[in-house]
C-alpha cells in the first residue's frame, strides 16, 4: 500500500479497487504495525480536537496573544443566524469554523496542525460544516481524514508545507487541497476527481505569499483560512461536476514548490514584506511590541 507520489497512489487505488482513504488507512496500519481499530481510534481523537477548536470561539471570542484578531468567527455566526449571510449554508459555516480555529491557535489553545498551525482552520472548517450540512456521522468524517492525510503526505514528501519555505500557498494551499480531496470522496467522487480537486486548489492559490503582521500567526492568516475553506469547496464542486484538471496533482505540487522557492525571503514568513510592512501593519507591530 506504499506510494511516493499521486501517480503511484492512483495506481494502488485502481489495482485494489480502493478509495484514497482506504489505501492511506491501510498504509498507516502497515507502518505502525497495528490494526485498523487502533489507527481509527487515533484519528477519531484528532477529529474530536478539530471539532472542539472549530466551535470554541463561536459563542465567546477568545483573547489572542497579539490581540490582532478575536471575535471574527462569532460575528460571522451571528450574520448567518440573522439571515444576512451572502452564502448561507456550508460556505458560511466553513468560513466561521475555520476562523474560529485560528482564534484558538493564536491563544495557545489545542489545535491540530493540518498541515500547519497557521493553516489549521481549513480542514476542520470544511469538515465540520460539511458534516452538519449533510448529516454525516463522525465515523464517516474520520474515514475521510485519511484521504486528507494522504494529500498532506504527498505534499510533505515531494514539496513543502512550510510558509518559510514555500509561502502561504504551501500552508493554506495544501490544507485546502487536503480538504477538497476529502469532501470529494465523501460526495462519492472518484479517486481521479479527488486528485483533480486538490490540483485545482493549488492552481487557484499558486503564489500566495506568507506575510504575517508582527510576525504572529493571526493576521492575515485567519482570513486566509476562511478563504482556503471556500477554495476547497469550490474546487471539489468543479471536480465533481466532471471538469478534468489539465495539470495532474504531481505536477501541480512540483510547480507549487518551485514557485515557493522563487518567492523572495521577504514574502516567506519573515514579516519583512506584504501585509506586514504596510503602514497599518507597522503600526500594529509597534502597538504590540513597542
Secondary structure, DSSP 8 states (H G I E B T S, - for coil): ---SSHHHHHHHHHHHT--HHHHHHHHHHHHHT--HHHHHHHHHHHHHHHHHHHHHHHHS----SSSS--SHHHHHHHHHHTT--TTTTHHHHHHHHHHHHHHHHHTT-----SS-STTHHHHHHHHHHHHHHHT--HHHHHHHHHHHHHHHHHHHHHS---HHHH-GGGTHHHHHHHHHHHHHHHTT--HHHHHHHHHHHHHHTTT--B--GGG-TTTTHHHHHHHHHHHHHHHHHHHHTT---SS-HHHHHHHHHHHHHHS-GGGBTSSSSGGGGSHHHHHHHHHHH-
